[in-house]
Amino acid sequence: MLKGDSKIIFSFALIIICFIGNIACTPEPQLSPMQVRQITTKLFDSDYETVYRACLTVLQDQGYIIKNTDMDSGLIVASITK
């Protein structure tokens, strides 16, 4: 009876090890420089209103059309056509 239990425990352990191995070996997605730039966080040493307005200016300078803004929540909705 002990042999059967040992086989079940061994099989279960082997399945868990294979599962963990597959997760650990998953390749990381390759990000383009633009994607890396989009997820990069930067801390500005200025007041909120100045930074918010500067973000709007940069978006407009880059060709974005500002559709909606809400300074209280920090939301800026913009689009670009290329």
C-alpha positions as CSV (number, residue, x, y, z in Angstrom):
1,M,0.0,0.0,0.0
2,L,2.9,2.3,0.7
3,K,4.2,1.8,-2.8
4,G,1.0,3.1,-4.4
5,D,0.9,6.2,-2.2
6,S,4.6,6.9,-3.0
7,K,3.9,6.7,-6.7
8,I,1.0,9.1,-6.4
9,I,3.1,11.6,-4.3
10,F,6.0,11.3,-6.8
11,S,3.7,11.8,-9.8
12,F,2.0,14.8,-8.1
13,A,5.5,16.3,-7.3
14,L,6.7,15.8,-10.8
15,I,3.6,17.5,-12.3
16,I,4.1,20.5,-9.9
17,I,7.8,20.7,-10.9
18,C,7.0,20.6,-14.6
19,F,4.3,23.3,-14.1
20,I,6.7,25.6,-12.3
21,G,9.4,25.0,-14.8
22,N,7.1,26.0,-17.7
23,I,6.2,29.2,-16.0
24,A,9.8,30.1,-15.2
25,C,10.9,29.5,-18.8
26,T,8.3,31.7,-20.4
27,P,10.2,34.3,-22.4
28,E,9.6,37.9,-21.6
29,P,7.9,39.9,-24.3
30,Q,10.1,42.1,-26.4
31,L,9.1,45.8,-26.2
32,S,9.7,48.4,-28.8
33,P,11.5,51.6,-27.6
34,M,8.1,53.4,-27.9
35,Q,6.4,50.8,-25.7
36,V,9.2,51.2,-23.1
37,R,8.8,54.9,-23.2
38,Q,5.0,54.6,-22.7
39,I,5.4,52.6,-19.5
40,T,8.2,54.6,-18.0
41,T,7.3,56.6,-14.9
42,K,8.9,60.0,-14.3
43,L,8.7,62.1,-11.2
44,F,8.5,65.9,-11.8
45,D,9.5,68.4,-9.1
46,S,6.7,70.9,-9.7
47,D,3.1,71.5,-8.8
48,Y,0.4,69.4,-10.3
49,E,-1.2,72.1,-12.4
50,T,2.0,73.0,-14.1
51,V,2.9,69.4,-15.0
52,Y,-0.7,68.7,-16.2
53,R,-0.6,71.7,-18.5
54,A,2.8,70.8,-19.7
55,C,1.6,67.3,-20.6
56,L,-1.3,68.9,-22.6
57,T,1.2,71.1,-24.5
58,V,3.5,68.2,-25.3
59,L,0.6,66.2,-26.6
60,Q,-0.5,69.1,-28.8
61,D,3.1,69.7,-30.0
62,Q,3.3,66.0,-31.0
63,G,0.2,66.3,-33.2
64,Y,-2.4,64.9,-30.9
65,I,-5.9,66.4,-30.9
66,I,-7.1,66.9,-27.3
67,K,-10.7,65.7,-27.1
68,N,-11.4,65.9,-23.4
69,T,-9.6,66.8,-20.2
70,D,-10.3,66.5,-16.5
71,M,-7.6,68.1,-14.3
72,D,-9.2,66.8,-11.1
73,S,-8.7,63.1,-12.1
74,G,-5.7,63.7,-14.3
75,L,-7.5,62.3,-17.4
76,I,-6.5,63.5,-20.9
77,V,-8.3,62.0,-23.9
78,A,-6.5,62.7,-27.1
79,S,-6.2,61.1,-30.6
80,I,-3.8,61.3,-33.5
81,T,-4.2,60.5,-37.1
82,K,-1.2,59.4,-39.1
